[in-house]
């Protein structure tokens, strides 16, 4: 009888002490930040709008309705339900262009972060595992790039390569590389001094395996947070370059380019400037809130108990 009673008790104790699933633990910390949850929901809606823009837009984004120049939104006098957010100076539907602009902004963010993360992680690991001349050259180059104003550096690169959307994304990627290099190097230096890295080295692991397989997975948390925050900055910088005429070129429905096309109508037609600006504001705010939540959930020093 005693054995039959002790066995369930041991099972209950094992279940009590069993650690939670990492994803469940992450969500428990992340969901404590209501702003982060709201940012995630808004960002999910923006992604859904961008993906379904070809099927849900009221009109093609570049189609011109010449009898509806600068038509106001439907709730204002002179507006109509055919164009819920009004039209621009050449009669294009604002709602359709903003929906397609979400796609451009998300693609810009993804490409910029992919390029900058790849280069930043590679250079950061090289600097962390090759101390000496290589580290000095890499880090001093990053210091030089950091000493230049980010937007000015992006403008110079685009001016050299030529005004184009891809060149703008490449220029923004170069601007973000130094931050990721420094972050990767600092995290890798912290990890490589720990016992598990020493054990891997004693077991015969080479430098490449130590850097990529052993150290890098334990450096991903701060990199994920930085990438999320850089995603929002990339959207802002791309909009700024588009506004200056050095990013996406007309008639591309990119939010910064839309602002540039509408600046001369600020006083006559407020909606052609307001709605693209609000789209940028909402997207960047949602990503910043999401980044704050990721930081709270992934950084053990900031986790709420």
LUMVEXMAR-622197 format. One record per residue (C-alpha): x, y, z; residue in three letters. Coordinates in steps of 0.02 Angstrom, whole numbers, plus 50000, padded with zeros to 5 digits. Example, Ala and Ser with C-alpha at 12.3 -4.5 7.8 and 13.67 -1.06 7.14 Angstrom:
BEGIN
{c1 50615; c2 49775; c3 50390; res ALA}
{c1 50684; c2 49947; c3 50357; res SER}
This chain:
BEGIN
{c1 50000; c2 50000; c3 50000; res UNK}
{c1 50139; c2 50121; c3 50044; res UNK}
{c1 50224; c2 50093; c3 49876; res UNK}
{c1 50062; c2 50127; c3 49784; res UNK}
{c1 50039; c2 50289; c3 49881; res UNK}
{c1 50218; c2 50352; c3 49857; res UNK}
{c1 50220; c2 50326; c3 49669; res UNK}
{c1 50081; c2 50452; c3 49627; res UNK}
{c1 50158; c2 50574; c3 49750; res UNK}
{c1 50325; c2 50564; c3 49661; res UNK}
{c1 50237; c2 50590; c3 49495; res UNK}
{c1 50147; c2 50744; c3 49561; res UNK}
{c1 50311; c2 50816; c3 49626; res UNK}
{c1 50394; c2 50785; c3 49458; res UNK}
{c1 50251; c2 50876; c3 49371; res UNK}
{c1 50261; c2 51021; c3 49492; res UNK}
{c1 50447; c2 51045; c3 49464; res UNK}
{c1 50439; c2 51020; c3 49276; res UNK}
{c1 50493; c2 51183; c3 49192; res UNK}
{c1 50366; c2 51269; c3 49077; res UNK}
{c1 50384; c2 51264; c3 48889; res UNK}
{c1 50497; c2 51407; c3 48828; res UNK}
{c1 50362; c2 51478; c3 48715; res UNK}
{c1 50234; c2 51475; c3 48854; res UNK}
{c1 50357; c2 51558; c3 48972; res UNK}
{c1 50397; c2 51690; c3 48840; res UNK}
{c1 50213; c2 51728; c3 48813; res UNK}
{c1 50180; c2 51741; c3 48999; res UNK}
{c1 50311; c2 51878; c3 49014; res UNK}
{c1 50267; c2 51961; c3 48849; res UNK}
{c1 50080; c2 51969; c3 48886; res UNK}
{c1 50112; c2 52063; c3 49048; res UNK}
{c1 50153; c2 52214; c3 48940; res UNK}
{c1 49984; c2 52270; c3 48874; res UNK}
{c1 50063; c2 52398; c3 48759; res UNK}
{c1 50168; c2 52261; c3 48678; res UNK}
{c1 50014; c2 52152; c3 48651; res UNK}
{c1 49924; c2 52300; c3 48572; res UNK}
{c1 50076; c2 52333; c3 48462; res UNK}
{c1 50079; c2 52150; c3 48408; res UNK}
{c1 49894; c2 52155; c3 48362; res UNK}
{c1 49913; c2 52317; c3 48263; res UNK}
{c1 50066; c2 52250; c3 48174; res UNK}
{c1 49973; c2 52089; c3 48132; res UNK}
{c1 49831; c2 52192; c3 48056; res UNK}
{c1 49957; c2 52293; c3 47954; res UNK}
{c1 50036; c2 52132; c3 47890; res UNK}
{c1 49864; c2 52063; c3 47845; res UNK}
{c1 49821; c2 52223; c3 47751; res UNK}
{c1 49987; c2 52217; c3 47657; res UNK}
{c1 49967; c2 52034; c3 47609; res UNK}
{c1 49786; c2 52053; c3 47551; res UNK}
{c1 49803; c2 52223; c3 47467; res UNK}
{c1 49785; c2 52151; c3 47292; res UNK}
{c1 49617; c2 52075; c3 47337; res UNK}
{c1 49542; c2 52203; c3 47456; res UNK}
{c1 49590; c2 52371; c3 47380; res UNK}
{c1 49443; c2 52474; c3 47314; res UNK}
{c1 49540; c2 52526; c3 47158; res UNK}
{c1 49709; c2 52492; c3 47078; res UNK}
{c1 49837; c2 52602; c3 47168; res UNK}
{c1 49897; c2 52692; c3 47010; res UNK}
{c1 49729; c2 52710; c3 46922; res UNK}
{c1 49684; c2 52893; c3 46893; res UNK}
{c1 49506; c2 52958; c3 46904; res UNK}
{c1 49523; c2 53125; c3 46818; res UNK}
{c1 49350; c2 53184; c3 46869; res UNK}
{c1 49394; c2 53162; c3 47053; res UNK}
{c1 49551; c2 53268; c3 47080; res UNK}
{c1 49583; c2 53303; c3 47265; res UNK}
{c1 49414; c2 53235; c3 47318; res UNK}
{c1 49396; c2 53243; c3 47508; res UNK}
{c1 49360; c2 53090; c3 47621; res UNK}
{c1 49185; c2 53022; c3 47621; res UNK}
{c1 49137; c2 53101; c3 47790; res UNK}
{c1 49182; c2 53276; c3 47729; res UNK}
{c1 49073; c2 53383; c3 47618; res UNK}
{c1 49104; c2 53335; c3 47437; res UNK}
{c1 49166; c2 53161; c3 47478; res UNK}
{c1 49093; c2 52994; c3 47424; res UNK}
{c1 49097; c2 52813; c3 47481; res UNK}
{c1 49185; c2 52767; c3 47319; res UNK}
{c1 49343; c2 52847; c3 47388; res UNK}
{c1 49333; c2 52827; c3 47579; res UNK}
{c1 49496; c2 52922; c3 47612; res UNK}
{c1 49484; c2 53039; c3 47463; res UNK}
{c1 49597; c2 53054; c3 47312; res UNK}
{c1 49764; c2 53137; c3 47276; res UNK}
{c1 49811; c2 53273; c3 47153; res UNK}
{c1 49795; c2 53159; c3 47001; res UNK}
{c1 49638; c2 53067; c3 47057; res UNK}
{c1 49713; c2 52909; c3 47132; res UNK}
{c1 49623; c2 52826; c3 47277; res UNK}
{c1 49713; c2 52863; c3 47441; res UNK}
{c1 49652; c2 52708; c3 47532; res UNK}
{c1 49716; c2 52591; c3 47396; res UNK}
{c1 49885; c2 52676; c3 47391; res UNK}
{c1 49905; c2 52671; c3 47580; res UNK}
{c1 49861; c2 52485; c3 47582; res UNK}
{c1 49992; c2 52448; c3 47450; res UNK}
{c1 50113; c2 52565; c3 47538; res UNK}
{c1 50105; c2 52450; c3 47690; res UNK}
{c1 50176; c2 52311; c3 47582; res UNK}
{c1 50321; c2 52419; c3 47525; res UNK}
{c1 50360; c2 52473; c3 47702; res UNK}
{c1 50360; c2 52295; c3 47769; res UNK}
{c1 50468; c2 52233; c3 47626; res UNK}
{c1 50589; c2 52377; c3 47655; res UNK}
{c1 50601; c2 52334; c3 47839; res UNK}
{c1 50627; c2 52148; c3 47807; res UNK}
{c1 50763; c2 52174; c3 47676; res UNK}
{c1 50854; c2 52306; c3 47777; res UNK}
{c1 50853; c2 52201; c3 47936; res UNK}
{c1 50905; c2 52043; c3 47842; res UNK}
{c1 51053; c2 52129; c3 47760; res UNK}
{c1 51109; c2 52224; c3 47915; res UNK}
{c1 51088; c2 52072; c3 48030; res UNK}
{c1 51188; c2 51959; c3 47915; res UNK}
{c1 51331; c2 52083; c3 47899; res UNK}
{c1 51324; c2 52141; c3 48080; res UNK}
{c1 51324; c2 51966; c3 48156; res UNK}
{c1 51465; c2 51909; c3 48041; res UNK}
{c1 51577; c2 52057; c3 48078; res UNK}
{c1 51534; c2 52054; c3 48263; res UNK}
{c1 51582; c2 51871; c3 48280; res UNK}
{c1 51741; c2 51899; c3 48181; res UNK}
{c1 51790; c2 52042; c3 48297; res UNK}
{c1 51749; c2 51939; c3 48452; res UNK}
{c1 51846; c2 51783; c3 48402; res UNK}
{c1 51994; c2 51865; c3 48313; res UNK}
{c1 52066; c2 51985; c3 48439; res UNK}
{c1 52205; c2 52098; c3 48384; res UNK}
{c1 52227; c2 52182; c3 48215; res UNK}
{c1 52067; c2 52113; c3 48139; res UNK}
{c1 51963; c2 52170; c3 48287; res UNK}
{c1 52042; c2 52342; c3 48286; res UNK}
{c1 52010; c2 52367; c3 48100; res UNK}
{c1 51828; c2 52308; c3 48112; res UNK}
{c1 51784; c2 52410; c3 48266; res UNK}
{c1 51872; c2 52570; c3 48212; res UNK}
{c1 51780; c2 52560; c3 48045; res UNK}
{c1 51617; c2 52543; c3 48140; res UNK}
{c1 51664; c2 52692; c3 48249; res UNK}
{c1 51693; c2 52797; c3 48093; res UNK}
{c1 51521; c2 52750; c3 48025; res UNK}
{c1 51440; c2 52788; c3 48193; res UNK}
{c1 51520; c2 52960; c3 48197; res UNK}
{c1 51424; c2 53011; c3 48041; res UNK}
{c1 51240; c2 53065; c3 48050; res UNK}
{c1 51140; c2 52912; c3 47997; res UNK}
{c1 51021; c2 52997; c3 47876; res UNK}
{c1 51162; c2 53099; c3 47799; res UNK}
{c1 51264; c2 52941; c3 47772; res UNK}
{c1 51114; c2 52858; c3 47689; res UNK}
{c1 51089; c2 53009; c3 47577; res UNK}
{c1 51272; c2 53006; c3 47524; res UNK}
{c1 51265; c2 52821; c3 47483; res UNK}
{c1 51106; c2 52842; c3 47381; res UNK}
{c1 51181; c2 52992; c3 47292; res UNK}
{c1 51330; c2 52884; c3 47241; res UNK}
{c1 51227; c2 52733; c3 47189; res UNK}
{c1 51080; c2 52828; c3 47116; res UNK}
{c1 50902; c2 52862; c3 47178; res UNK}
{c1 50813; c2 52695; c3 47183; res UNK}
{c1 50715; c2 52593; c3 47309; res UNK}
{c1 50843; c2 52452; c3 47318; res UNK}
{c1 50987; c2 52575; c3 47334; res UNK}
{c1 50893; c2 52661; c3 47475; res UNK}
{c1 50871; c2 52495; c3 47565; res UNK}
{c1 51056; c2 52456; c3 47542; res UNK}
{c1 51105; c2 52626; c3 47611; res UNK}
{c1 50993; c2 52606; c3 47764; res UNK}
{c1 51067; c2 52433; c3 47794; res UNK}
{c1 51242; c2 52506; c3 47797; res UNK}
{c1 51185; c2 52634; c3 47926; res UNK}
{c1 51123; c2 52498; c3 48046; res UNK}
{c1 51271; c2 52380; c3 48030; res UNK}
{c1 51383; c2 52467; c3 48160; res UNK}
{c1 51252; c2 52452; c3 48298; res UNK}
{c1 51229; c2 52266; c3 48266; res UNK}
{c1 51417; c2 52236; c3 48255; res UNK}
{c1 51447; c2 52316; c3 48424; res UNK}
{c1 51301; c2 52224; c3 48503; res UNK}
{c1 51354; c2 52056; c3 48432; res UNK}
{c1 51535; c2 52079; c3 48484; res UNK}
{c1 51488; c2 52129; c3 48662; res UNK}
{c1 51370; c2 51981; c3 48682; res UNK}
{c1 51494; c2 51859; c3 48606; res UNK}
{c1 51636; c2 51918; c3 48718; res UNK}
{c1 51524; c2 51892; c3 48869; res UNK}
{c1 51476; c2 51716; c3 48816; res UNK}
{c1 51647; c2 51655; c3 48759; res UNK}
{c1 51717; c2 51674; c3 48935; res UNK}
{c1 51588; c2 51554; c3 49008; res UNK}
{c1 51620; c2 51373; c3 49054; res UNK}
{c1 51515; c2 51292; c3 48919; res UNK}
{c1 51619; c2 51378; c3 48783; res UNK}
{c1 51779; c2 51323; c3 48867; res UNK}
{c1 51711; c2 51145; c3 48875; res UNK}
{c1 51669; c2 51150; c3 48690; res UNK}
{c1 51843; c2 51213; c3 48649; res UNK}
{c1 51923; c2 51075; c3 48754; res UNK}
{c1 51812; c2 50947; c3 48665; res UNK}
{c1 51892; c2 51000; c3 48501; res UNK}
{c1 51768; c2 51126; c3 48428; res UNK}
{c1 51846; c2 51244; c3 48302; res UNK}
{c1 51825; c2 51432; c3 48298; res UNK}
{c1 51685; c2 51428; c3 48169; res UNK}
{c1 51586; c2 51299; c3 48267; res UNK}
{c1 51613; c2 51393; c3 48430; res UNK}
{c1 51555; c2 51557; c3 48353; res UNK}
{c1 51404; c2 51496; c3 48253; res UNK}
{c1 51341; c2 51342; c3 48347; res UNK}
{c1 51393; c2 51373; c3 48527; res UNK}
{c1 51398; c2 51561; c3 48557; res UNK}
{c1 51279; c2 51639; c3 48429; res UNK}
{c1 51117; c2 51555; c3 48490; res UNK}
{c1 51147; c2 51629; c3 48663; res UNK}
{c1 51170; c2 51803; c3 48589; res UNK}
{c1 51007; c2 51807; c3 48493; res UNK}
{c1 50895; c2 51886; c3 48625; res UNK}
{c1 50970; c2 52063; c3 48618; res UNK}
{c1 50989; c2 52048; c3 48430; res UNK}
{c1 50804; c2 52008; c3 48408; res UNK}
{c1 50756; c2 52159; c3 48511; res UNK}
{c1 50875; c2 52273; c3 48415; res UNK}
{c1 50813; c2 52205; c3 48249; res UNK}
{c1 50632; c2 52242; c3 48296; res UNK}
{c1 50673; c2 52420; c3 48345; res UNK}
{c1 50781; c2 52442; c3 48189; res UNK}
{c1 50634; c2 52381; c3 48085; res UNK}
{c1 50534; c2 52534; c3 48135; res UNK}
{c1 50683; c2 52649; c3 48108; res UNK}
{c1 50708; c2 52574; c3 47934; res UNK}
{c1 50529; c2 52618; c3 47888; res UNK}
{c1 50557; c2 52796; c3 47949; res UNK}
{c1 50722; c2 52815; c3 47857; res UNK}
{c1 50650; c2 52743; c3 47696; res UNK}
{c1 50505; c2 52866; c3 47709; res UNK}
{c1 50629; c2 53007; c3 47736; res UNK}
{c1 50730; c2 52958; c3 47583; res UNK}
{c1 50570; c2 52941; c3 47483; res UNK}
{c1 50516; c2 53114; c3 47540; res UNK}
{c1 50684; c2 53183; c3 47480; res UNK}
{c1 50661; c2 53098; c3 47311; res UNK}
{c1 50803; c2 52975; c3 47341; res UNK}
{c1 50703; c2 52821; c3 47384; res UNK}
{c1 50555; c2 52744; c3 47293; res UNK}
{c1 50513; c2 52843; c3 47137; res UNK}
{c1 50338; c2 52897; c3 47080; res UNK}
{c1 50212; c2 52823; c3 47048; res UNK}
{c1 50264; c2 52691; c3 47177; res UNK}
{c1 50137; c2 52698; c3 47320; res UNK}
{c1 50270; c2 52711; c3 47457; res UNK}
{c1 50219; c2 52818; c3 47605; res UNK}
{c1 50369; c2 52935; c3 47600; res UNK}
{c1 50349; c2 52961; c3 47413; res UNK}
{c1 50164; c2 52997; c3 47439; res UNK}
{c1 50210; c2 53132; c3 47565; res UNK}
{c1 50334; c2 53208; c3 47443; res UNK}
{c1 50203; c2 53214; c3 47304; res UNK}
{c1 50074; c2 53294; c3 47420; res UNK}
{c1 50177; c2 53428; c3 47509; res UNK}
{c1 50119; c2 53567; c3 47395; res UNK}
{c1 49937; c2 53527; c3 47437; res UNK}
{c1 49954; c2 53535; c3 47626; res UNK}
{c1 49841; c2 53687; c3 47644; res UNK}
{c1 49718; c2 53640; c3 47507; res UNK}
{c1 49694; c2 53454; c3 47540; res UNK}
{c1 49746; c2 53399; c3 47714; res UNK}
{c1 49705; c2 53215; c3 47684; res UNK}
{c1 49840; c2 53184; c3 47553; res UNK}
{c1 49973; c2 53220; c3 47686; res UNK}
{c1 49885; c2 53165; c3 47845; res UNK}
{c1 49841; c2 52985; c3 47800; res UNK}
{c1 50015; c2 52929; c3 47741; res UNK}
{c1 50089; c2 53014; c3 47894; res UNK}
{c1 49966; c2 52926; c3 48010; res UNK}
{c1 50008; c2 52760; c3 47927; res UNK}
{c1 50193; c2 52786; c3 47961; res UNK}
{c1 50155; c2 52842; c3 48140; res UNK}
{c1 50046; c2 52691; c3 48180; res UNK}
{c1 50166; c2 52565; c3 48104; res UNK}
{c1 50320; c2 52635; c3 48191; res UNK}
{c1 50229; c2 52651; c3 48357; res UNK}
{c1 50167; c2 52471; c3 48348; res UNK}
{c1 50343; c2 52407; c3 48311; res UNK}
{c1 50418; c2 52509; c3 48453; res UNK}
{c1 50290; c2 52441; c3 48575; res UNK}
{c1 50324; c2 52265; c3 48510; res UNK}
{c1 50510; c2 52292; c3 48533; res UNK}
{c1 50485; c2 52349; c3 48713; res UNK}
{c1 50384; c2 52192; c3 48749; res UNK}
{c1 50517; c2 52080; c3 48671; res UNK}
{c1 50650; c2 52164; c3 48776; res UNK}
{c1 50551; c2 52135; c3 48935; res UNK}
{c1 50517; c2 51953; c3 48890; res UNK}
{c1 50690; c2 51905; c3 48826; res UNK}
{c1 50804; c2 51999; c3 48947; res UNK}
{c1 50810; c2 51903; c3 49112; res UNK}
{c1 50858; c2 52062; c3 49206; res UNK}
{c1 50695; c2 52146; c3 49152; res UNK}
{c1 50574; c2 52000; c3 49172; res UNK}
{c1 50433; c2 52040; c3 49291; res UNK}
{c1 50419; c2 51914; c3 49431; res UNK}
